[in-house]
Structure formats: C-alpha cells, structure tokens
Amino acid sequence: MIVAIGKKTLALILVCVILAQICLLFAISYTSFPAQENLSTFTIVIDAGHGGVDSGVVGVNTNVKESDLNLLYAQCLGSMFANVGAEVVYTRKTQDGLYGLATKGFKRRDMQKRKAIIESCNPTLVVSVHMNKFALSSRQGPQVFFQKGDEKSGEFASKVQQSLNKFTQNNHSHLSGDFYVCRCADVPSIIVEFGFLSNPIEEEKLQQEKYMFDICNQTFFGIMTYLYSM
C-alpha cells in the first residue's frame, strides 16, 4: 500500500528525525567517527533535482513525479544535517523550478540558477537528489554518481554507495560521468539516485514514509563517514 506524504506528515517525520539523530550521534561518538567537531563549520548543499514543468521521470504505475519526491527526500536529508548543527543550503525549496518563466532555454536557466546558489555559499559538499529510470523494470536500488576525473568526489561517492549498499543489500558501484551540477563548485559533489521509478516495487517503496526516512538516514551516515575522513 502506498502511503501519501503530505506537509503535516512530513512535519511528523522531521520530529522523528530529531529523535533518531540523537540516538545516531550517540552511536557515532563511540563507533566509526573521531570526537565530534563543530559541525557548524560544514555547509552542505542539498539540491532537489528538476521542478516546475520539468518533472523528471514518473512512476510506472502511479505517475508520481520525480521532482516531487526529490523535494521530499532533499528536505528529509537536509533536516538530518541541520539537526546536528551543519549549515544546510537548499537549491530548491518548493515544487517550482528555478528558471522563471517556462520559455525557451528554461532548463539552462534552471541549472545556471542552481550553480549560482552553490557558488554563493562556499559549500563543503554538494549532494544532488534524484530518482532513476531504466528500460528493464527489474533494475532497482540507489546509485551514486560523480564527475569523471574528480578523485575527491569519487571517494565521496564511494563512501555513500557503500553505506547504501549495506542498507539495500545490493552491490552497485558508484559511477562517473559528466554532470553539470557536479561541476558547479570545486568541492566534492555527488548525485544520489535513490531508486528506480521504473521498478513497480521500488516505486511503491519510494513513496513510503518509513522507507524515505531509513534510506535518507543511511545516506546521511555515508556522508558523515566521508566528512570525518576528509
């Protein structure tokens, strides 16, 4: 059964996030990471892909828009960093795109606006949130991408992919390519494709509140692992 995610429900999720992160940070301090630093020195850009007339891919059964899910996942992930004191900058805070009027060249203007936001905040890391699609409906699981030739971003992508693989029991590899959003700042930058809307089972899971929180939490852990390795 697909659970609709509304604004009130998202607020409840964020309350749960706060409590969960207290437990998580308690565990972190005794396991993987060194003594806590002042996380206010970290600025994390969370980029919710697409928006407005650019819906991205859509669910194979429900026609859910990638752009809507991207926004919810970006807010959920961003709240986890805000709750531990990091500065969080969102490129997109609403369902609208960043292009102004939906006239010719809107996609280019949208991406240029994202770049301007990223450059203006001098980020520590950039994480762009997306959903995936593939011709074979059996393809499933989150996958992380980074800019080809960028060694630091490759290390960043590897840490997050490893964390997500533990959660999903997949053995996906992080992949390189040429991505505009990963070239906006000279800092480690990745794209996280949280799952495949072309897979009916995963399409359903991606719309469930608990799954969203769990996979965002695992992504958060992978990002924190990389932060403490820098």
LINSUL-V859019 format. One record per residue. N is the residue number from 0. D_FIRST is the distance of its C-alpha to the first C-alpha in whole Angstrom. Layout:
N D_FIRST
N D_FIRST
This chain:
0 0
1 4
2 6
3 10
4 13
5 16
6 19
7 19
8 16
9 18
10 21
11 20
12 18
13 22
14 23
15 22
16 23
17 26
18 26
19 25
20 27
21 30
22 29
23 29
24 32
25 34
26 33
27 34
28 37
29 38
30 36
31 36
32 38
33 41
34 42
35 40
36 42
37 42
38 38
39 40
40 42
41 38
42 37
43 34
44 33
45 29
46 29
47 25
48 26
49 26
50 26
51 27
52 28
53 27
54 23
55 24
56 21
57 18
58 15
59 15
60 12
61 12
62 15
63 14
64 18
65 19
66 21
67 19
68 17
69 20
70 22
71 19
72 19
73 23
74 23
75 21
76 24
77 27
78 26
79 27
80 30
81 31
82 30
83 33
84 35
85 35
86 36
87 33
88 33
89 30
90 32
91 29
92 28
93 26
94 25
95 28
96 30
97 33
98 35
99 37
100 37
101 35
102 38
103 40
104 39
105 36
106 35
107 38
108 38
109 35
110 35
111 39
112 37
113 35
114 38
115 40
116 38
117 38
118 41
119 42
120 40
121 42
122 39
123 39
124 36
125 33
126 30
127 28
128 24
129 23
130 20
131 21
132 21
133 23
134 24
135 23
136 19
137 20
138 21
139 19
140 19
141 21
142 25
143 28
144 30
145 34
146 37
147 39
148 42
149 41
150 42
151 40
152 37
153 37
154 37
155 35
156 32
157 33
158 32
159 29
160 28
161 29
162 27
163 24
164 25
165 25
166 21
167 20
168 23
169 24
170 27
171 27
172 30
173 31
174 32
175 35
176 36
177 37
178 35
179 36
180 34
181 36
182 39
183 39
184 41
185 43
186 40
187 38
188 35
189 31
190 28
191 25
192 23
193 19
194 18
195 18
196 16
197 17
198 15
199 12
200 11
201 12
202 11
203 7
204 9
205 12
206 10
207 9
208 12
209 13
210 13
211 15
212 17
213 18
214 18
215 21
216 22
217 23
218 24
219 26
220 28
221 29
222 31
223 32
224 34
225 35
226 37
227 38
228 40
229 41
